[in-house]
Every structure is written in structure tokens, then in C-alpha cells.
Amino acid sequence: MSELDKINSIFDAKISAIKTKEELQNIKTEFFGKNGQITKQFKTLGSLNPEQRKEFASKLNKIKDDITNQIEQKNFEIENLEINEKLKNEKVDITLPTRAYRQGKIHPVSQVIDEISSIFSEIGFSVAEGPDVETEYNNFTALNTPEDHPARDMHDTFYLEKNKKLLLRTHTSPVQIRTMLNGKPPFKIIVPGRTYRCDSDQTHAPMFHQLEGLHIDKNITMGHLKGCLDYFVKEFFEVKNVKMRFRPSHFPFTEPSAEVDIGYKVENDKIIIGEGNKWLEVLGCGMVHPNVLKNVKVNIKQYQGFAFGMGIDRLAMLKYGINDLRAFFETDYRWLSHFGFDPLDVPTNYRGLSK
């Protein structure tokens, strides 16, 4: 009996006894592994003369193909047996009474992100995203934040390295830097996402959600910024008239900078947006600082623009009457059942965001 016939005979005896995938993998390694029996025979081809090589290679390839087909067939048989056994053990008794069905709910944060995205998409903004773990350069330096700025301190920022080169982003503004470095103006984006700061109480959490907006183009002014935010506030709170004021402020990445307040009143223990003589801060904004544009290689003689940022969690609390931020992250099904939204009721401007 030739060496190839011996190999074939050995394989036939072993394959018939295989019962599991692990055993099948072992026999596959035995014949086709680095030192497998079939592999060794292929290594001997170089020592044969041309005529012998041709005849031997033909037989060897035939045996290789036959063994491969048998292994595949055996694998198919084993998989079918496993599936049938699983079905046998996991069969469902359809005569048993059904369990109570509870429909899931969309979290208020997810709902508000969808609402805001819907509003800004109507006026040409696209959604951009970036990583939660950021570089110190993108999070601070590129955004014109001085080395001695309090925001860089350990009590405000979660640093991931002793040299403070990597951190959990403290705002979504680094995505502005990434977007401008990877493209050419004009830019018109919003950036919703998670952000992190060392803070925790009734109205603050160490992880929270922010939304950043950026519009860079030729001849952009504060007037465009005001019009954009006026449109957003009216659409988001679904009121026709809103008193709004811009208070001078300071942010390293904008100049001039402003904080935006909207008018409200309290009636029957409820906040009524757009009416009354009280003021509520909702977001910060300003014209993008020339240093920021220089850092991302945008020509400040041709382009300028505005940026704004808002807390998504705070907007959700304000719009839907949620008085404790910590409840957002406690995974309480009862809370979500009360404040959650229908999964199929996707926010759209034309029929009302929260209707």
C-alpha cells in the first residue's frame, strides 16, 4: 500500500468516529496543519523528478480534495445535530399563557437629541460626531484655552494620563476642531454627545450631554447667530413668541461671547416659556475666535462664523418638567415609563416635535 493510500485509509477510519466540532478541528489539524500528513506530502514534491512529480501531485490533490469534502460534510452533519438538539431542549409550549408585554420607551435625552437634530436639519445643519476620549490639544489648546485656565484643573477634568495629554472631553467643541482640520469651509454642523466633568448634584452629573453648533462661512455675523437661535428656541419650546436676550460673557473660543436668556413665568407650579418677567439662561454662544480658526488653518480674512453650546439634559428637564438630573441615569423603569416617549413617534417639525 502506497503512502497516500495509507493516509486515506487512516483518515477514513478517524472521520467516521468524529462526534464534535472540536474533534473535527483536531483531525483537520492532523492532516492539514503545519506538520500535517497531507502538508508533509506536498513538501516532498520538490525531490521528485518531473514525471513522478506530475503523477504524485495529481493523486495527492485528489486525496486532499476528497478529505476536504468529507470534513465539510461532517461539519454540516454536526451543525445539524447541534441545531436539532437545541430545538429539542428549547421548544416553546404554545399552550402556556403569555407573559405581560411592556412596550419600551425612548429616553428623554434621546428624544431631545432627535428634536434638536430635526430643528437644525431644517436650516441646513448636519450632525457630526467624535470620540469621548480626546487629546488635550483638541479639547483645550486648539480652542484658545490658556494654560492657566481653571477649566484645565484636575477638579474639573477627568485626565487619563499623568502628563494630561489624554482626557474625557469636557465639551463637544473638540469635534469642531476635528471637522475643520479634516475639511474645507464652509462648515455648518451640530455636535450632540456625552461630556464629562467632576461635578455631581441635583442639577449636575459627572457625565452629561451637550450639543455644540458651528457655522463657518463668508460674511457671517452676530445677526445670523441671533436669527438661528431665535428660530431654534421657538421651534424647540413650540411657542410662537419668546422673549430672548443676549448678555455679554466670556468664553476662550468665541469673541464676542454671549449667554442667552429666555423669558418665563411660573404658573400653578409650572414654568411657562416665553411669558413673564423672569429670565432663564439656556445656552452660550459667540463669534468663533480668530485664534481658533488659525489653529485649524482657516483663512480669517475670508471666513468667520459663530458657535453655540447648550446642555441637552437641562433642556429636557426644562421642557418636560423633570426636576432632578440624577434620575436620568438611574435606569428606573417606572421613571422611564412616565417620562419616556413612544418609539414610533419620531420628532418632526411639521406636526410638532413632542406631539
N, C-alpha and C positions, 0 to 999 in steps of 0.2 A: 504493500500500500504506500502510495506516494505521500510526501509531507503534507501536500494540500488536501488530500483525501482524509488524512488523519485529523487535520484541523476541522474539516467539515463534519466529520463523524463526532468529534468532541463537542462541537457546537450543538449539533442536533440532540445529543444526549442531555446537554445542560439546559437548552431553551425550553424543553418540554416540562422541566421541573420548576420553572420560574413562576412565582405567585405574586410578587410585589414589584413596585417600581424601583425600589432600592436594589433588589436582586437583579433587575433588568439593567440598571445602571452599572452594576458590578461586572456583569458579563460583557457589556459594551466596552468597558474599560479594558477587560481582559483581552479582547480581540482587536480593538481599535485604539487603545491608549498609546502613550509614547513608547512603551515597551510591549505593546500587544502583539499577539501572534500574527495577525494579518500585517501589522505595521512592519514587523521584522522581515516578513517575506518580501515586502516591497523594497526593503533596504538591500536585499541580495541581488536585485535585478542588475546592478552595475557590474557584478562579477561574472555575468554570463555572456557568452558570445551572441552575436546578433540574432541568429536563428533560434537558439534556445530562449533568448530573452523574449522574442515575439510570442512564441508558443506558451511560455510560462506566464507572461504578463496577461495573455488572453484568458487563461484558466484562473489566474489569481483574481482578475477583475470580475469574472463570472461568480466566483465564490464570494467575493466582497459584496457584490450586488445582492446575491441570494441571502446572505447573512443579514445585510441591512434591511431588506424587505421583511424578513422574519422578525427582526427586532421591532420594526414599526408595527407589524401586525399584532405582535404580543403586547405592545404598549396600548394599542387600541382596545384589545380584549380586556386588559387590566383596568383601563379607564371605565369601560362599560360596566364591569363588575363593581367597581367602586361607586359609580353613579346609582346602579340598581340597589346596592346595599344601603346607600344613603337615603334613597327614596323609600325604601322599606322601613327604615328606622324613623324617618321624619314625616311620614304620611299624616295628613290632616283629617281629623274626623269631622266631616261636614255636618254631622247631626248635632254637634255641640253648639250651645248658644254663643252668639258673637260677643266680643268684648266691646265695651263702650268706646265709641270713636270720638276723639278730640281733634279738632282741626287746629293746626299750628297757626301762630301769629307772627307777623313781621314786627321786629323790634322798633320802637320809636326812633332810635338813631338811624337805622337803615331806611326807615320811612322818610325822615327829614333829609337824608343824603339824596334820596331819589327825588324828593320835591325840589331841592335846591338845584340839582343837576337838570331837572326838567325846565326850571325857570331860565337858567343861564344858557341852556342849549337853544332856547328861542331867540336869543340875541347873538348867536354865533360863537359861544364859548365851547371848547371841547374839554374833556376830562383827562387829566394827566395823573400818573401815579409814580411813586418812588419808594425806596426801601425804608423800613423803620430804623434800621441801624445806619447811621450816617457818619461822614467824616467831620471832624471839627472844622475843616475849611469850608465845606458846603453849608454847614449849619450856622456858623458864626462869621468867619473871616470874609468869605465872598459876599456876605450880606452886610458888610461895612460895620460889623460889631467890634468895637475896640477891645484890645487885650485885657483891659482892666474893667470891662463892663460887668455889672453884677450878675447878669444872666449866665455868665460862664462859670460862676461859683459852683462848688460841689453841692451846696444846699438847694440849688435849683435844677441841676442837670445830672442825669444818670450817665456817668462815664464808664466805659467798658475796659479801659486800659489805664495804667498808671501814668502814661505820658499824655493822656487825654486826647489822643488822636481819633478814637472811635467813641461814639456815644449813641444813646437812644435820642432820636430827633426831638427837639423841644417845640417845634412848629413844623408846618408843612412847607414853609418857604424854601427849604433846600431843593425841592422839586422844581421851583422856578429856575434855580441855578443850573440844574441838570438839563432842563428843557432848553434853556438859552445856549448852553455850551454845545448841545447836540444838534442845534438847528440854526436857522437864519430868520430874522424878523420879517414880517410881523408875527407876534405871538398873542394868542387870546385863549387862555386856559383857566380852568378852576382845578383845585387840587384838594379833594377830600381825603382824610386819612387819620390814623391814630397818631397821637403825640404823647410825650412823657415828661413829667416834671415832678420834683419831690414835693408833693402837696396832697393833703387829704383831709377833707371835712365835708360839711353838708353841701357845699356848692363847688368843691374842688376834688379831683381824683388824680392819683399818680399816673393813670392812663386815661386820656380823654380824646375827643375827636375835634379836629379843626378843619376848616375849609379856607383855602387861600385862593385869591383870584389875581390874575395878571393880564394886563393888556398893553402891549408894546407896539407902537406903530408911529407913522409920521403925523405930526401936528395933534397929538393927544393932549388934552388939557384937563384941569380940575372940573371943568364943566361936563366933560364926558363922564368923569368919575361920579359926579353928583347925579347925573341922569341915570347912570347904570344902577346905582344903589337905591335911588328913588323907585325905580321900576321893580327892583328885587323886593324891597320891603313891602310894597303894596301887593305884589303877587304872592309873597310867602305868607303874610298875615291875612291875605284875602280881604283887604279893606280898600275902599276907593280913595280915601283921604287920610294921609298920615302926616302929622307934624314931625319934621325932622330938622335937626341942627347939627352943624359941624363945629366941634370945639378944637382949637389948636392943641396939638400934643407933640410928642417926640418919639420917633422910632428910628433906629440907626439906618434902616434900609429905605426910608422914604424921606423926602424933603420937598415941599412942606408936608407935614403929617397932621392927621386929624382923627378924633374919635367921634363916632356918630351916635347921637341920642335920638330916640323917638318918643313922642308924647303918649301918655297913657293916663288912665284913671282907674281907681278901684271901686267897683260897684257890686254889692252883695258878695263881698269877699272874692270877687273875680277881677282879674286885670283886663281892662278894655283898651286895646291898642288903637292909637290914632286920635283919641279924645283926651280931654282933661289938661291939667296944668303941671303934671308931674313928668319927669324925664327919666328914661331908662337907656343906659348905654348898651349897644348891641354889637358894635364892631369897631375895628380900627382900620385906617386907610391912609393913602397919601400918594404923591407922585414918586416914582421909583428914583432913588438917589443916583446921581451920575456915577458915583464910585462903584455901585453895583453893576451898572451897565458896562463900565470899563473892565470890571473883573471877568465879564463873560464875553468880552470882545465885541460889544455892540457899539456902533458909532453914535456917540451922544450928540453929534452935530446934525444927524439925520433923524434919529429916533428918540422918543421919550415915551413915557407911559405911566399908568397907575397900577397900584396893587392894593388889595384889601384882605383882611382876615377876620374870621368870625368863629366862635365856639359853637359847634353843632349841637353838643349836649345842652348848652344853655338855651339855644333857640328852641330845642324840643321841649325843655322844661317850661319855657315861657308860653309857647303856642298851645301846649296840651295840658297845662296846669299840673305839672309834676314838681313837687316841692323838695325832693331830696335826690341829689345826683347819685348817691351811693346805691339807690335801688336799681339803677340802670344795669349794674354789674353783679347782682346777687342771684341771678338765674331763678327767680321766684316765679313759678308758672302762674300763680294767681295774679301777680302784678302784671305779667305779660298778657294774660287774658283780658285784663281791664284796659291797659294802655296800648295793647298791640293792635295791628291792622290786618285786614283781610289780605291774604297773599295774592289774590287775583285782582285786587283793586289798585292797579298801578297808577301812580300820580301823573296827571296830565293837566296842562294849563287850561285847555278849552272847556273842561267840565268841572273845574275846581279841584285843587290839589288834594284836599282831605275830605272830599265829599264821598 
